[in-house]
Amino acid sequence: MLVELEDGEIKDVKVLENPYKDEPYGAGSKVALFLVSEGVNVLLTPMDCPKGKAILETGGVKIIKAEPGKRVEEVIKSLQSSL
């Protein structure tokens, strides 16, 4: 899910299918490259992927660890209140 924020408010939401969900290996790196190519600035994720992390950081994407099972809107609101 790609969420565009403007002035701290949700402006647009776009749901994309993971094009690498069926890859037998290397999916993390491929998804990282995909997110960088989509212009993602911040990634909220409960997962760790060392290879993907390196690609994301090199691409200028900030990674924020999110609690598993939380709704995206809840995570965004909690981040907004902590700023």
C-alpha positions as CSV (number, residue, x, y, z in Angstrom):
1,M,0.0,0.0,0.0
2,L,1.4,3.4,-1.0
3,V,0.1,6.3,1.1
4,E,0.8,9.8,0.0
5,L,0.8,12.4,2.8
6,E,0.4,16.2,2.3
7,D,0.7,18.5,5.3
8,G,0.5,15.5,7.6
9,E,-2.8,14.3,6.1
10,I,-3.5,11.3,3.9
11,K,-3.9,12.6,0.4
12,D,-4.0,9.4,-1.6
13,V,-3.8,5.7,-1.1
14,K,-2.8,3.2,-3.8
15,V,-2.7,-0.6,-3.3
16,L,-0.2,-2.4,-5.5
17,E,0.3,-6.1,-5.8
18,N,3.7,-7.4,-4.9
19,P,5.1,-8.4,-8.3
20,Y,7.6,-10.7,-6.6
21,K,5.4,-12.5,-4.2
22,D,5.9,-15.9,-5.9
23,E,9.7,-15.6,-6.3
24,P,11.5,-18.6,-4.8
25,Y,14.4,-16.4,-3.5
26,G,15.6,-12.9,-3.7
27,A,12.2,-11.3,-3.3
28,G,13.3,-8.9,-0.6
29,S,15.9,-7.3,-2.8
30,K,13.6,-7.1,-5.8
31,V,10.8,-5.5,-3.8
32,A,13.2,-3.0,-2.4
33,L,14.3,-2.0,-5.9
34,F,10.6,-1.8,-6.9
35,L,9.8,0.5,-4.0
36,V,12.7,2.8,-4.8
37,S,11.5,2.9,-8.4
38,E,8.0,3.8,-7.2
39,G,9.5,6.9,-5.4
40,V,8.8,5.7,-1.9
41,N,10.3,7.9,0.8
42,V,9.4,6.0,3.9
43,L,8.7,2.3,4.5
44,L,6.7,1.1,7.4
45,T,7.3,-2.6,7.9
46,P,7.3,-5.2,10.7
47,M,9.9,-7.2,8.8
48,D,13.7,-7.2,8.5
49,C,15.5,-7.9,5.3
50,P,19.2,-7.1,5.4
51,K,19.7,-7.0,1.6
52,G,16.5,-5.1,1.0
53,K,17.5,-2.7,3.8
54,A,20.8,-1.8,2.1
55,I,19.0,-1.2,-1.2
56,L,16.3,0.9,0.4
57,E,18.8,3.0,2.4
58,T,20.9,3.6,-0.7
59,G,17.8,4.7,-2.5
60,G,17.0,7.2,0.2
61,V,14.1,5.3,1.8
62,K,13.7,5.7,5.5
63,I,12.7,2.5,7.2
64,I,10.4,2.6,10.3
65,K,9.7,-0.6,12.2
66,A,5.9,-1.0,12.6
67,E,4.1,-3.3,15.0
68,P,2.8,-6.4,13.3
69,G,-0.9,-6.6,12.8
70,K,-1.5,-2.8,13.2
71,R,-3.6,-1.1,10.6
72,V,-1.7,1.3,8.3
73,E,-3.8,4.3,9.4
74,E,-3.1,3.5,13.1
75,V,0.7,3.4,12.4
76,I,0.6,6.7,10.5
77,K,-1.5,8.4,13.3
78,S,0.9,7.2,16.0
79,L,3.9,8.5,14.0
80,Q,2.1,11.9,13.5
81,S,1.5,12.2,17.2
82,S,5.1,11.4,18.1
83,L,6.5,14.2,15.8
